[in-house]
Amino acid sequence: MAGSGAHSIAIDECMALSYVGEIAKAHHIGFIGNFHVATVLFEETEEATADVQRCIDEGKRFPGYVFGLGGPLTRHIRLSRLEEAVAAYHVRRR
Amino acid sequence: MRALRGERVEQTPWLPHIGTHAAQLLEVSAKRYLQDAELLARGAILCAERYHCDGIPLLDDSQMEAIALGCVPHWSEQGLPSIVSSPLYALPAEQVVAQLPPLPDETAGRWPTVIAAGIRVKHELERRDVALVGIAAGPCTIAYQLRGLALFTDLFRHPESAAALFAYAGRVSTISARIYAEVIGCDIVAINDTPATMLQPAYFRQYVIPNLQPAWQVIHRAGKTSSLWA
């Protein structure tokens, strides 16, 4: 994917962001990922902010990182949890 | 845009994969949202404002191209449509090339709706300094939707037929990329090719990468930023 000719790649939550960051850096491309959307689906799952922290910690170490989702948002997400995750990202984006 | 081209930037940008989430925010069915230019436009602006993102997709539906090519969708109130049949599903592999549908243009399927939504939303997002993202279906996605699971057996039993189908699907992806980049003026054009991750690396290199190149050329020639999503 990194050598496909695109300026950037986006990957799902199954990939380790730090591993993808290494590859993207070597190919001088951007990379988008990979917040686990399941963390905003249900109230009982782990804290969404912890997954935001994982993305920022692993992604920001490399040039070309763009915070994004591991998959599309579904219709039945908990809005409050998504808003909490987005707020956590905005605090950590610098 | 600089980050997506591999540069280190001061603030980490953010770009969501919105799916049919805007339908939830707009309190309409996914089926209605995905087929209405006004709702697509309102949904993109609503998501951009609500989540303060740096880029927002116009339409996040990988079935759009296949439906324009004659595949039959099952629409859902809750999520993206599913492809339930295709003109190529039951054909023997030897007949696939002769039965490929005519290539689409911007008048096919939902393109008029998507173009109308894009034109409506482009200026509004520019004013907010938010990039507009066009998402085209990739060659493997289109080939899989047209041929179904038989695509994967064709790869080793009928490789010439599979190669022709991937080449055709790559031309469809390129047409979508051109419409997003040149007609709508999207800042970023992504090729979403999730089923390609089911291919072994040798097949990915042989069937997918060569058929992505014309789309990248169209996007880059238009001065836009490209992205491969899988």
Boltz contact constraints between the chains, C-beta under 6 A:
constraints:
  - contact:
      token1: [A, 1]
      token2: [B, 228]
      max_distance: 6.0
  - contact:
      token1: [A, 4]
      token2: [B, 209]
      max_distance: 6.0
  - contact:
      token1: [A, 4]
      token2: [B, 212]
      max_distance: 6.0
  - contact:
      token1: [A, 4]
      token2: [B, 228]
      max_distance: 6.0
  - contact:
      token1: [A, 5]
      token2: [B, 213]
      max_distance: 6.0
  - contact:
      token1: [A, 5]
      token2: [B, 216]
      max_distance: 6.0
  - contact:
      token1: [A, 6]
      token2: [B, 226]
      max_distance: 6.0
  - contact:
      token1: [A, 6]
      token2: [B, 227]
      max_distance: 6.0
  - contact:
      token1: [A, 6]
      token2: [B, 228]
      max_distance: 6.0
  - contact:
      token1: [A, 7]
      token2: [B, 4]
      max_distance: 6.0
  - contact:
      token1: [A, 7]
      token2: [B, 5]
      max_distance: 6.0
  - contact:
      token1: [A, 7]
      token2: [B, 225]
      max_distance: 6.0
  - contact:
      token1: [A, 7]
      token2: [B, 226]
      max_distance: 6.0
  - contact:
      token1: [A, 8]
      token2: [B, 4]
      max_distance: 6.0
  - contact:
      token1: [A, 8]
      token2: [B, 227]
      max_distance: 6.0
  - contact:
      token1: [A, 9]
      token2: [B, 228]
      max_distance: 6.0
  - contact:
      token1: [A, 10]
      token2: [B, 229]
      max_distance: 6.0
  - contact:
      token1: [A, 28]
      token2: [B, 6]
      max_distance: 6.0
  - contact:
      token1: [A, 29]
      token2: [B, 6]
      max_distance: 6.0
  - contact:
      token1: [A, 30]
      token2: [B, 3]
      max_distance: 6.0
  - contact:
      token1: [A, 30]
      token2: [B, 4]
      max_distance: 6.0
  - contact:
      token1: [A, 30]
      token2: [B, 5]
      max_distance: 6.0
  - contact:
      token1: [A, 30]
      token2: [B, 6]
      max_distance: 6.0
  - contact:
      token1: [A, 32]
      token2: [B, 15]
      max_distance: 6.0
  - contact:
      token1: [A, 60]
      token2: [B, 12]
      max_distance: 6.0
  - contact:
      token1: [A, 63]
      token2: [B, 6]
      max_distance: 6.0
  - contact:
      token1: [A, 63]
      token2: [B, 7]
      max_distance: 6.0
  - contact:
      token1: [A, 63]
      token2: [B, 8]
      max_distance: 6.0
  - contact:
      token1: [A, 64]
      token2: [B, 3]
      max_distance: 6.0
  - contact:
      token1: [A, 64]
      token2: [B, 6]
      max_distance: 6.0
  - contact:
      token1: [A, 65]
      token2: [B, 12]
      max_distance: 6.0
  - contact:
      token1: [A, 66]
      token2: [B, 3]
      max_distance: 6.0
  - contact:
      token1: [A, 66]
      token2: [B, 13]
      max_distance: 6.0
  - contact:
      token1: [A, 66]
      token2: [B, 15]
      max_distance: 6.0
  - contact:
      token1: [A, 67]
      token2: [B, 12]
      max_distance: 6.0
  - contact:
      token1: [A, 67]
      token2: [B, 14]
      max_distance: 6.0
  - contact:
      token1: [A, 68]
      token2: [B, 15]
      max_distance: 6.0
  - contact:
      token1: [A, 69]
      token2: [B, 16]
      max_distance: 6.0
  - contact:
      token1: [A, 69]
      token2: [B, 17]
      max_distance: 6.0
  - contact:
      token1: [A, 72]
      token2: [B, 17]
      max_distance: 6.0
  - contact:
      token1: [A, 72]
      token2: [B, 19]
      max_distance: 6.0
  - contact:
      token1: [A, 72]
      token2: [B, 60]
      max_distance: 6.0
  - contact:
      token1: [A, 73]
      token2: [B, 18]
      max_distance: 6.0
  - contact:
      token1: [A, 73]
      token2: [B, 19]
      max_distance: 6.0
  - contact:
      token1: [A, 73]
      token2: [B, 21]
      max_distance: 6.0
  - contact:
      token1: [A, 75]
      token2: [B, 20]
      max_distance: 6.0
  - contact:
      token1: [A, 75]
      token2: [B, 24]
      max_distance: 6.0
  - contact:
      token1: [A, 75]
      token2: [B, 78]
      max_distance: 6.0
  - contact:
      token1: [A, 75]
      token2: [B, 79]
      max_distance: 6.0
  - contact:
      token1: [A, 86]
      token2: [B, 51]
      max_distance: 6.0
  - contact:
      token1: [A, 93]
      token2: [B, 11]
      max_distance: 6.0
  - contact:
      token1: [A, 93]
      token2: [B, 12]
      max_distance: 6.0
  - contact:
      token1: [A, 94]
      token2: [B, 11]
      max_distance: 6.0
